[in-house]
Amino acid sequence: YEANFGAAGSGVRYFAFDAFGGAVRVFALDSSFEDPQQLLWFEEELKLASSDSGGLTARGKHLVVMTHIGPYVEYWDPSTWNSPEGNEKAWGDFLQKDFAPLFERFGVSVVISGHSHLYLRGFRGGVAYATLGGGGAGLEKGEENRVEEFLQRDRRVLHFLHHYAYMSLTEEECPGLRLEAFAFATNEVLDSLVIPCRNP
């Protein structure tokens, strides 16, 4: 980590790296506060990753974004979400306004977030969004904790249980990106999504 991003505590809050031999470019964003420099950096990184000079050609490279708070939080404690003191409803506003259009414009394969304690996967604007927030803390209390509805209802997968997930590539010449989620207690498959190769 330190060889690529500097010593822990050095102030690095957002970064990018290649995975799966360069077939995937991963962007880690800081969703804790709005930073115009991060937005400029991200757009330039997307341009580079989407060009032939970005390693694998733009024909096939998957773009994956990770962030703590996603742009489309659907479940949270309604009392704090709607409280004027904490203004928690506004936490993802700058991600929706500034970053989500870039996700759509550059064909990001999937945006992975946490924050909300559940598993939620769906689509908006042609982009897959996955909330992987069931790692061990207390879970959301079901539909009573729904605070918004952003994702396409007919393509949603939702589980209120502890889980883990991983990504892999399919075997095609221009590989798809596979996201699989499993119940922590039983290893039961909760979700399996394959995002096709970009521009095959």
Rosetta blueprint (number, residue, H / E / L):
1 Y L
2 E H
3 A H
4 N H
5 F H
6 G L
7 A L
8 A L
9 G L
10 S L
11 G L
12 V L
13 R L
14 Y L
15 F E
16 A E
17 F E
18 D E
19 A E
20 F H
21 G H
22 G H
23 A L
24 V E
25 R E
26 V E
27 F E
28 A E
29 L L
30 D L
31 S L
32 S L
33 F L
34 E L
35 D L
36 P H
37 Q H
38 Q H
39 L H
40 L H
41 W H
42 F H
43 E H
44 E H
45 E H
46 L H
47 K H
48 L H
49 A H
50 S L
51 S L
52 D H
53 S H
54 G H
55 G L
56 L L
57 T L
58 A L
59 R L
60 G L
61 K L
62 H E
63 L E
64 V E
65 V E
66 M E
67 T L
68 H L
69 I L
70 G L
71 P L
72 Y L
73 V L
74 E L
75 Y E
76 W L
77 D L
78 P H
79 S H
80 T H
81 W H
82 N L
83 S L
84 P L
85 E L
86 G L
87 N L
88 E H
89 K H
90 A H
91 W L
92 G L
93 D H
94 F H
95 L H
96 Q H
97 K H
98 D H
99 F H
100 A H
101 P H
102 L H
103 F H
104 E H
105 R H
106 F L
107 G L
108 V L
109 S L
110 V E
111 V E
112 I E
113 S E
114 G L
115 H L
116 S L
117 H L
118 L L
119 Y E
120 L E
121 R E
122 G E
123 F E
124 R E
125 G L
126 G L
127 V E
128 A E
129 Y E
130 A E
131 T E
132 L E
133 G L
134 G L
135 G L
136 G L
137 A L
138 G L
139 L L
140 E L
141 K L
142 G H
143 E H
144 E H
145 N H
146 R E
147 V L
148 E L
149 E L
150 F L
151 L L
152 Q L
153 R H
154 D H
155 R H
156 R L
157 V E
158 L E
159 H E
160 F L
161 L L
162 H L
163 H E
164 Y E
165 A E
166 Y E
167 M E
168 S E
169 L E
170 T L
171 E L
172 E L
173 E L
174 C L
175 P L
176 G L
177 L E
178 R E
179 L E
180 E E
181 A E
182 F E
183 A E
184 F L
185 A L
186 T L
187 N L
188 E L
189 V E
190 L E
191 D E
192 S E
193 L E
194 V E
195 I E
196 P L
197 C L
198 R L
199 N L
200 P L
